[in-house]
Amino acid sequence: MATSRDSSVLLMISLVGSLLMLLSAANLHQDIDITWGDGRAKILNNGELLTLSLDKASGSGFQSKNEYLFGKIDMQLKLVPGNSAGTVTAYYLSSQGSTHDEIDFEFLGNLSGDPYILHTNVFSQGKGNREQQFYLWFDPTANFHTYSILWNPKCIIFCVDGTPIREFKNSESIGVPYPKKQAMRIYSSLWNADDWATRGGLVKTDWNGAPFTASYRNFNANACIWSSGASSCSSAGSSSNSWLSQELDSTSQERLHWVQKNYMIYNYCTDTKRFPLGLPQECNMS
Ligand SMILES: *[C@@H]1O[C@H](CO)[C@@H](O)[C@H](O)[C@H]1NC(C)=O
């Protein structure tokens, strides 16, 4: 027979259990609209899972219902497995129009066993050309991994499983435009880009492997939601908006350097051939 101590332990466990359930009950139906692909994109399992698919006729995509002006936004992705050469899974924040802002993750597929490239870019006021590319330290098709964008007035930080891989600092003080006035939505799509994606376009999509599928879950936005000209920031809990002024601490700096040293394969900031008249201003900041 259970003693009262045992039963209070049990009660605790079930309380913690239901709390975890609540926390993980994020429902993609609430946050996401499927926007294209004619049935190729699906929200499944009561809103727990989203899949995009691509076949020869079309890819597919979704966007967030909300527009955000700053946020810390996480999503778990599991990428197209096997021979994914030629496919691109894009996951990004973007505003609208020709002078738009944009913060990009793009996953460039590859032949079975060859590494994906994680391509990143930052656009401010319509101007990008700020590519950095990475290999990952794990197989991104075997399991879900968390890809996060922290975007606040001081900096933009790209993270993979909590490890920062890229930082774009606000360098307005030296005249570099910074994304901070235009609200952005999350967009994602799976599409065919075999003219450039894999080994620069040398390896084409093998349609025998279609349909190709990428999966998403556990969307979480700690963000300021933009609606009819005003922004309102979530403030449930005491220090919940600390992300709005967050920057890299020294441990995170070290992690960032570890990734950049071991996994970075392209950095616009060191591409002097591409910028013969001088590297972009922000490259001289660190
Ligand atoms: C694909 O694999 C090749 C060979 O390992 C590699 O050079 C390339 O960077 C990989 N990624 C892409 C997207 O081409």
The ligand as a Tripos MOL2 file, in Angstrom:
@<TRIPOS>MOLECULE
LIG
   14    14     1     0     0
SMALL
NO_CHARGES

@<TRIPOS>ATOM
      1 C1         27.5950   18.0520  -50.8640 C.3       1 LIG1
      2 O1         28.7000   17.1860  -50.7740 O.3       1 LIG1
      3 C2         29.8730   17.6790  -51.4040 C.3       1 LIG1
      4 C3         30.9190   16.5670  -51.3330 C.3       1 LIG1
      5 O2         31.1770   16.2290  -49.9890 O.3       1 LIG1
      6 C4         30.3180   18.9610  -50.7380 C.3       1 LIG1
      7 O3         31.4280   19.4930  -51.4190 O.3       1 LIG1
      8 C5         29.1810   19.9750  -50.7410 C.3       1 LIG1
      9 O4         29.5560   21.1000  -49.9900 O.3       1 LIG1
     10 C6         27.9370   19.3400  -50.1180 C.3       1 LIG1
     11 N1         26.8000   20.2230  -50.0110 N.am      1 LIG1
     12 C7         26.1630   20.8220  -51.0150 C.2       1 LIG1
     13 C8         24.8830   21.4950  -50.6780 C.3       1 LIG1
     14 O5         26.5660   20.8490  -52.1570 O.2       1 LIG1
@<TRIPOS>BOND
     1     1     2 1
     2     1    10 1
     3     2     3 1
     4     3     4 1
     5     3     6 1
     6     4     5 1
     7     6     7 1
     8     6     8 1
     9     8     9 1
    10     8    10 1
    11    10    11 1
    12    11    12 1
    13    12    13 1
    14    12    14 2
@<TRIPOS>SUBSTRUCTURE
     1 LIG1         1 GROUP 0 **** ****
